[in-house]
Amino acid sequence: MGREASRHADDQQDECRDDDADAQGVEPVPAAELLPPVHRDSVLGPLVAELAATMREAVANGPRGRAAVAALTDAYVDFAERNPALYEAMFLLDTGLPFADEATLAPLREAFETLVDTLGDIAGPADPALFVEIFWSALHGLVNLTRSGRLPRQEASRRLGVLVDGFAERGGDG
């Protein structure tokens, strides 16, 4: 089944589930939560692997300092823009997937490790993993707020520039 057909089937299933839940007066449950963890991981795993590969590719030439922050930022934003449904499935729907945990999907851990390996040297005295969590959270927030229209799209590149400069300054490369 093609990706589009699969999405349509999922949407139809969600609509039916929501209608049934409304009729019974109960809260609807996101489809991803209904999948057993092994199935959920097999569905979301390849999606997350695509993001991890995008992040690795962005820094394959070994950029440092501001260039590294900018490369990772551009790759993440580009992924979100090119794959809005995948991005939403991974990061906005309640999938029950933990972050920063042993149960985190391997590809998501790999994407995080790529960030730590690339940005760890600009973390200064901060713990590199904590630094990356804050970077990823800030980047993720800007992407989501812009995608939802809560922040004006015309200022997106300026906001991202401030983010990149702010994180790159920690390494003295700002």
Secondary structure as the mmCIF struct_conf table of DSSP 4:
data_model
#
loop_
_struct_conf.conf_type_id
_struct_conf.id
_struct_conf.beg_label_comp_id
_struct_conf.beg_label_asym_id
_struct_conf.beg_label_seq_id
_struct_conf.end_label_comp_id
_struct_conf.end_label_asym_id
_struct_conf.end_label_seq_id
HELX_RH_AL_P HELX_RH_AL_P1 ARG A 3 GLN A 24
TURN_TY1_P TURN_TY1_P1 GLY A 25 GLY A 25
HELX_RH_AL_P HELX_RH_AL_P2 ALA A 31 LEU A 34
BEND BEND1 LEU A 35 LEU A 35
HELX_RH_AL_P HELX_RH_AL_P3 PRO A 37 ALA A 58
TURN_TY1_P TURN_TY1_P2 VAL A 59 ASN A 61
HELX_RH_AL_P HELX_RH_AL_P4 GLY A 65 ARG A 82
HELX_RH_AL_P HELX_RH_AL_P5 PRO A 84 PHE A 91
TURN_TY1_P TURN_TY1_P3 LEU A 92 LEU A 92
BEND BEND2 LEU A 93 LEU A 93
BEND BEND3 PHE A 99 ASP A 101
TURN_TY1_P TURN_TY1_P4 GLU A 102 ALA A 103
BEND BEND4 THR A 104 THR A 104
HELX_RH_AL_P HELX_RH_AL_P6 ALA A 106 LEU A 119
HELX_RH_3T_P HELX_RH_3T_P1 GLY A 120 ILE A 122
BEND BEND5 ALA A 123 ALA A 123
TURN_TY1_P TURN_TY1_P5 GLY A 124 PRO A 125
BEND BEND6 ALA A 126 ALA A 126
HELX_RH_AL_P HELX_RH_AL_P7 PRO A 128 ARG A 147
TURN_TY1_P TURN_TY1_P6 SER A 148 GLY A 149
BEND BEND7 ARG A 150 LEU A 151
HELX_RH_3T_P HELX_RH_3T_P2 ARG A 153 GLU A 155
HELX_RH_AL_P HELX_RH_AL_P8 ALA A 156 ALA A 168
HELX_RH_3T_P HELX_RH_3T_P3 GLU A 169 GLY A 171
TURN_TY1_P TURN_TY1_P7 GLY A 172 GLY A 172
#
